[in-house]
Amino acid sequence: MIIASLSENLNIEKRISITPEIAKKYISMGFEIKLIVNYGKHLGFDDKEYLDLGVKLFSNEKEVVNKADIIVQLNLPGNDQTTLLQQNQTLIGVLNPYENKNKIDEMVKKNINIFSLELLPRITRAQSMDILSSQANLAGYKAVIESFATFEKAIPMMMTAAGTIPAAKVLVVGAGVAGLQAIATAKRMGAIVFATDVRMASKEQVESLGGKFLVVEGAENLETEGGYAKEASDDFKRKQEELLGETLKKIDIVICTALIPGKKAPVIIKDSMINNMMPGSVIYDLAAIQGGNTAFTEVDKIIEKNGVKIMGEKNILNKLPKSSSSLYAKNVFNFIVNLFDKEKKKININLEDEIIAKTIIK
């Protein structure tokens, strides 16, 4: 059995799918690994490190893909790369099937097995494969670091002979994995932290991390069976706006993390709210790539409105590529272990397995 991986477009994606640590694990299971030359060089993984493990390196993408049973990537491969894929091969990655439907449909017609890992069910057995959680955890941490670096005041309370500097007040919008890590990181750095979420189950988690949960009057629990947030009613949105509007008047830093899978991000922080925020405040919008949680978010730009800086990036994990690659590669490894029949030494697409049934694209 052969596992291969091609280089991503480094202009938009610096993460890799197979680290030397994980290559060693695959090889110990009996897999052969094929990679492109300089596959991990930009992360400090020299070709020699892979070669010493027994990985085979090629300078030609066609040679990498040829005869491979499984191809693992982060994003959907480019047009030139997808033409190299052959019948009965298996492609695994974060393939964004909502936006890439036409391209994926064409590959399915070629009898290529396609698994998109962001579709994993939120069940206990899938936790070790959960790429959304592992990557969101790092994104929540980094969003806090980036926003604190932009904020022009100290974060913790400081008592000095010259006077006292008050602690910064942080609001985290959306208390999923990214939001909870943002709360924990901001709290560790000395900020006073507030949080809001449409899922009432988040209240206990927020408070366990030392945050104050903002409860919307008459709140409804807007959580799907899969553990994701679902769209709120108009009445809930109105009440949430009123609570947010008042809270934001005294907040220094906002971390936005609210996303609905497969849909445009909800605009939670309206222009009127931003106009009432204190000049010098910072909003970091992790939902930027899906339209943003604010009325003014633009990808990879810092927009200033009424003295408030609004920022968001296409891929914040490009600023933590080594850590995020390490976690992603482990997630993919665990997924492949579940997909692989050790006795028959081949891929077993068992549609009675919820993990496989939910991630395969037909």
N, C-alpha and C positions, 0 to 999 in steps of 0.2 A: 504494500500500500504506500502510495506516494502523496505527500502533502506539499503544496507549493504556495508561494506568496510573491506577488509582484510589488514593485515600489509604488507608493501612492504619489499623487501630484504634490510635491513638497511645498508648492506655493500655497496650498490650502490645507494640507494634512501632514503633520510631522510624526504622528504616531505610527507604530508598526504592529504587525499581528503576531510575529514570532520573535521573541527575544532569545538570546542564547540559553537562558535558564529553561525556557519552555522547549526549545529545540532539543535539549538534552533529554527532557521527559518523553517527547515523542519518539526519539531514537531508542530509548530504553524499552519502549513498548513494541518496537519492531518496525516503526514507520521509517521511510526514507524521506528526507527533507531536501527540497530544491528551492533555492532563492536566487535572486538577481545579484550580480556583483555590486558591492557598496550598499547593500540592503539597509544596514543599520548604522552606517558610518556617521551620519549626521547626529546620531545619539551617542556616539562614542563607542559603538560596537564594531570593532574592526573585523574585516573579512576573516582574518586568521583565527579569531575567537570562534567563529562558526565552523571554519574548516577543521579546527582541532577537535571539534565535537563529532565530526563526520558528516556535516552538512555539505551538499553539493552546490556549488555556485556556478552560474552561467552568465555570460555577458549579453545573451539574446533572450528576449521575453518569450519567444516562441519555444525555445528549448526548455525554459522553466515550466511552461504550462503543458508541454507535450507529455502525454501518458500519465499526467497527474490525476489522482483519484479525487483529491480535495484541494480546492484553492481557497485560501483564507485571506480576506482583505478587511480594511476598515470601511471604506466607502465603495459604492458601485464602481467597478473599473471603467476607465474611459473607453470610448468607441473602438479605438485601435486595439485595446486589450481584450474587450469582450468578443471581438471577431476571432480571437485565438482559442476561445473556449470550445470544447468538443462535446459531442453527445455523451450522456451518462456521467459527465463530470459533476461534481458537487461544489457549488459556490456558497461560502459562508461569510457574512459580514453584517454591517449596519447599512442596509441597502435602501432605506427610505422608500418603501414601495408605494407610498401615496404620491410622491412627486416623480418617481421613476417608473411609473406603471407601464408605459409603452415599451421602454427598453427591456424591462424585466419580462413582459409578456413575450417579446421576441425570443428571449433566451429560453423561456419555458417551452416554446414551440420547437426549439432545437433539442428538447429532452434533456435540458440541463437542470439538475436539482438545485433549487435555490432556497437558502435559509436566511431569513433576516432576523437578527438577534434582538432587535428592539421590540419584537412581537412576543418575546418570552412571557409565559404566564407568571403572575406573582404567586408562586407556590413555594413551599419550603424546599422541595427537591431541586428547584431551579435557582436557588439563591447564589450558588457558587458560579453560575453562568450569567448572572444578571448584569449585563453590561451597562444598562441605564443607571443602576445604583452605583456601581463602581466608578463610573465616569462622572456622574452627577455629584458624588461625594467630593471629588477633587475640584469640580467646577465651583461648588459652593464655597469651599475653602479659598480658592484663588480669587473669586469675586470680591470677597471681603478684603483680601490683601491689596487688590488693585484699587478698590474704592478708598481704602484707608490711605494709600499712597497718594491719591489725588486730593483727598481732604486736607485742608491746610491748617488743621489744628491737631493737638494731641488727642489721643483716644482715651486713655485711662484718666481718672481723677488724679491730680497731682497737687499735693499741699506743700507749698514752699514758703520761705520767709517773705517772699515778695507777694504772696497771695495764693489763692486756690484756683486751679484750672478745673472746671467741671468735666465729668466724664461725657463722652459723646453718646448721643442717643441713636440707636440703630433700629430700623423697622425692616423685618424680613417678610416679604409678601409671598406666601406659598411655603408650607412647612412639609414638603416632601423630603427626599434624601438630600438634595442640594440645599434646601432651606434649613434643615436641621443642622447640617454641617456649618452653614453660614452662622447660625445662632451660636453654636458651640465655639467657633473660631472667634467671633466678635466678643463673646463673653470672656473667653480666655485672655483677650487683649485689653480687657478692662472697660468695655462699653456697657451701657445699659441697653438691654435688648427687648424689643417688642416683636410680636409675630401675629400674622393673621392667615387663615386658611379656610376654605369652604368645607373641609372635612373636620367634623367635631372630634374625631378620633385623634387629631393632631394636638389637641389641647394638653393632654397629659404628657406627650413627648416634649412639647415646647417647654412646659414648666419643669420637667425633669432636667432640662439643660440650663435652667436658670432664667429663661425668658418669660415675659408676661404675654399671655395669649389674649388678643383682642376678640371679644365675643360679640357678634352682630346680634342685636335683639331679635328673638324669634328665629334664631339660626336653624337651618335645615341641614341635615347631613348629606352633603353632595359627594358621595364616594361610590364608585362603581364596584362591582363584585371583584374586579381585578385589582382594586386598591388605588386606582387613579382618580383624579378629580374629574367631575363632569360639570357641564355648563349650569350656571345658576339661573334661578328665575329672575324676572325683572324686579320683583319686590325685594328679593335678597340683594340684588345688585344696587338698588337705590339705598337700602339701609347700610350696605357696606361702604358706599360712596360717602355717606354722611359721616360715618365713623372714621373712615380714612382721612377725609378732608380735615376734620378736627385734629386728628393725631398728627398728621403731617406738618402742621404749623409749628410743632416743637421738635421735629425729627431732624437730625443732622445727615444721616446716611440711610439710604433705602437700598435693599437688595431684592430685586424682583426675580422670582423663579417660577411663576405660574404658567403652566403649559397644559394644553389638552392634546393628547396624541392624535396626530393626523389632521389637526385643525389650526387655523390662525390663532396666535396667542391672544387671550382676552386683554383688551385695553382697560386696565384697572385704575391707573393713575392718570386722571384727566388733566387737561391744560389748566383748568381753574384751580385744581389742587396744587399744581406746580407753582402757579402764580402766588399762592399763599405761603409757600415754603420759605424758610430763611435763606437769604443770599449766602452763598458759600457751601450750601448743602450739595450732596452728591447722590446720584441714583445710578446704581449698576444694574443693568437689565440683562439677565441671563436668557431671557426669552427673545432677544434681539433677532436671532436668525429666523424666528417664526412670526415676525412682525412687531414684537415687543409688547411689554405691559404698560408702556406709557404712550402718550399721544405724540411724542417727538423722537422716539428712539430711532437712530440710524446705525446700521451695522458698521463697525470699525471706525466710528467717529465719536468725538466728544462734542455734544450739542449743548450750548449754554442758553438757558431761558430764565429770564428774571434773576440772574446770578446763580441759578442752579445748574450744575453740570450733570448731563445725562450721557451715560456711556454703555456700550454693549459691543461684543465682538462676535464675529462669525464662528470662531472656534477658540474659546479661551484655553482649551486643553493643549493648544500648540505652545502655551507658556509653561506647561508641565509635561512635556512629551515623554520623558523617560518614565516617570511615575505612572502616567496614564497608560503607556504601552505595556508596562509590567502587569497592571491589573487586567487590561483588555486581553492580553495574550493568555493569561490564566483562565479568564472566563471562556475564551474560545476552546482552550484545551479541555476544560471540563465538559463543554458541549460536545466535543468530538468523542470524548470517552463514552458519553451516554449514547452517541450515535453509532459507535463501533461495536461490532459483534466479535469479541475476542476469540471465540472458538472457531468461527468460520473465517476470521481474518478479513472481514469486509464490512462495508457500511450496511446497516440495517434500518431502513426507513419504515419504522413501526408506527403506523398512524394511530394505534391504540395508546401510544405514549403521548400524553398531553403536551409535553415539551416539544416533541417533533411535530405533532399535528398543528400546533399553534404557530410555529415559526416557518414551516414550509409554505412556499408560495406556489399555487397551482395555476 
